[in-house]
Amino acid sequence: MSETRDLEVGIAQGRFVVPHVEVARDLALGALVYGIGTMLRPGAPADYPEQVILAVLRALGLNEAEAAALATAPLPQTHAPQGVIFERIGANPQPD
């Protein structure tokens, strides 16, 4: 599975307007990495994740209405991740 598959699909469908898939990847991953850092610091707005997603989708070329709808859509229910690392984290929760 390609690490850029969803971005490639968006570009192929004309929904993302970027010169190359690596530009889209770097934009999204840069926002993710620095966005996490911002959210870990005191004072980040409660809706900061939605603000970042909205900005990334707009930068990729989506219009304001569609980007806002996607950025604020409810997240699907997921199962807890499995694996040794997650078992260790669950076995040794960090104090608040």
C-alpha positions in Angstrom: 0.0 0.0 0.0 1.4 3.4 -1.0 1.9 6.0 1.7 0.5 8.6 -0.7 -2.4 6.6 -2.1 -5.2 8.8 -0.9 -3.3 11.9 -2.1 -2.7 10.3 -5.5 -6.5 9.6 -5.8 -7.4 13.1 -4.8 -5.0 14.5 -7.5 -6.2 12.0 -10.1 -9.8 13.1 -9.4 -8.9 16.8 -9.7 -9.8 17.5 -6.2 -6.3 18.3 -5.0 -4.5 20.8 -7.1 -0.8 20.4 -6.4 2.2 20.1 -8.8 3.3 16.7 -7.4 2.1 14.2 -4.9 5.2 14.7 -2.7 4.2 18.4 -2.3 0.8 17.2 -1.0 2.5 14.7 1.3 4.9 17.2 2.7 2.2 19.7 3.3 0.0 17.2 5.1 2.8 15.6 7.2 4.4 18.9 8.1 1.0 20.2 9.4 0.5 16.9 11.3 3.9 17.0 13.0 3.9 20.6 13.9 0.2 20.5 14.7 0.8 17.8 17.3 3.5 19.9 18.9 1.1 22.9 19.1 -1.6 20.8 20.6 0.7 19.5 23.3 1.5 23.0 24.5 -0.8 24.9 26.8 -3.1 27.3 25.2 -3.9 25.5 22.0 -7.6 26.1 21.0 -9.9 23.2 21.5 -10.7 23.2 17.8 -7.1 23.3 16.7 -7.1 19.9 14.9 -10.1 21.0 12.9 -8.4 24.3 12.0 -5.3 22.4 10.8 -7.3 20.0 8.7 -9.3 22.8 7.2 -6.1 24.7 6.3 -4.5 21.6 4.7 -7.5 20.8 2.7 -7.8 24.4 1.5 -4.1 24.4 0.6 -4.6 21.1 -1.4 -7.3 22.9 -3.4 -10.7 22.1 -1.9 -13.2 24.9 -1.7 -14.1 26.4 1.7 -17.5 24.6 2.1 -16.2 21.1 1.3 -13.0 21.6 3.4 -15.0 22.8 6.4 -17.5 19.9 6.1 -14.7 17.4 6.0 -12.7 19.1 8.8 -15.6 19.1 11.2 -17.2 15.7 10.3 -17.5 13.3 13.1 -14.7 10.7 13.3 -15.7 7.0 12.8 -15.6 4.6 15.7 -12.4 2.6 15.7 -11.0 -0.3 17.6 -8.1 0.0 19.9 -4.7 -0.5 18.2 -3.1 -3.9 18.7 0.5 -4.8 19.1 3.3 -5.1 21.6 3.9 -1.3 21.9 0.2 -0.6 22.5 0.0 -3.5 25.0 3.0 -2.0 26.9 1.4 1.5 26.9 -1.9 0.0 28.2 -0.1 -2.0 30.9 1.8 1.0 32.1 -0.5 4.1 31.7 1.2 7.4 32.3 0.0 9.5 35.2 -1.9 12.7 34.4 
